[in-house]
Amino acid sequence: MIDLDIYTLVGFVGMGCIIGAYAYLTWNDEPNPFVLHGTNLTGAVLLTVSLLVHTNWPSLVLEGFWAAIAIWGLGKALRARRTKA
C-alpha cells in the first residue's frame, strides 16, 4: 500500500488545479483570465508546498515559473479590466 501523507495529497490537489485550468482553457472559447490564471497559481502554490517536503528540484523550478507566469497573467487581466472601465 502506498503511504500518502498530507503533503502528497496537497500536491495531488494542486495537480488537479493545473489540469483543470488546462482543460478549461481548451474547452472554453473565451476563458475568463482570472479563473484560468488564478487556478494555475493555486495549483502551482499547492504543488510547491508538496515539493518543499518531497523535493524534486526540476519540478520545484517548474512550479516557480508556472506561478510567475500565472501572476503575470493575472496582472495583465487586471490592467485590461482597468482599461475597459
HUSULMO-V84601 format. One record per residue. RES is the residue in three letters. PSI is psi in degrees with one decimal (none if undefined). OMEGA is omega in radians with two decimals (none if undefined). Layout:
res: {RES:RES}
psi: {PSI:PSI}
omega: {OMEGA:OMEGA}
This chain:
res: {MET:ILE:ASP:LEU:ASP:ILE:TYR:THR:LEU:VAL:GLY:PHE:VAL:GLY:MET:GLY:CYS:ILE:ILE:GLY:ALA:TYR:ALA:TYR:LEU:THR:TRP:ASN:ASP:GLU:PRO:ASN:PRO:PHE:VAL:LEU:HIS:GLY:THR:ASN:LEU:THR:GLY:ALA:VAL:LEU:LEU:THR:VAL:SER:LEU:LEU:VAL:HIS:THR:ASN:TRP:PRO:SER:LEU:VAL:LEU:GLU:GLY:PHE:TRP:ALA:ALA:ILE:ALA:ILE:TRP:GLY:LEU:GLY:LYS:ALA:LEU:ARG:ALA:ARG:ARG:THR:LYS:ALA}
psi: {141.1:132.6:107.8:112.6:175.8:-35.1:-35.2:-42.4:-40.5:-40.4:-39.9:-38.6:-42.6:-42.6:-42.2:-38.1:-46.2:-42.4:-41.3:-40.6:-39.3:-42.0:-43.0:-45.5:-40.3:-40.0:-20.8:125.3:-30.1:76.7:144.7:119.7:-27.2:-39.3:-48.3:-56.5:-32.8:-41.4:-40.5:-42.7:-43.2:-45.4:-43.4:-40.7:-45.8:-41.1:-35.1:-41.2:-47.1:-42.9:-22.1:-25.6:-46.6:77.7:129.3:99.6:-45.4:-40.8:-36.6:-43.2:-42.3:-44.8:-33.4:-46.2:-40.2:-44.8:-42.3:-42.1:-40.2:-40.8:-42.3:-43.6:-39.6:-41.1:-41.6:-41.7:-38.2:-42.7:-41.4:-37.6:-41.3:-36.0:-38.9:-28.7:none}
omega: {3.13:3.11:-3.14:3.08:-3.08:-3.11:3.06:3.11:3.08:3.10:3.10:3.09:3.09:3.09:3.11:3.10:-3.10:3.09:3.11:3.11:3.12:3.09:3.11:3.12:-3.09:-3.05:-3.05:-3.13:3.11:-3.09:3.05:-3.07:3.13:3.08:-3.09:-3.06:3.08:3.10:3.07:3.13:3.10:3.12:-3.14:3.13:-3.13:3.08:3.09:3.09:3.13:-3.08:3.07:3.10:3.14:-2.94:2.98:-2.97:3.12:3.13:3.11:3.10:3.10:-3.14:3.05:3.10:-3.14:3.13:-3.13:3.12:3.11:3.11:3.09:3.12:3.09:3.10:3.11:3.13:3.09:3.11:3.12:3.12:3.13:3.14:3.14:-3.06:none}
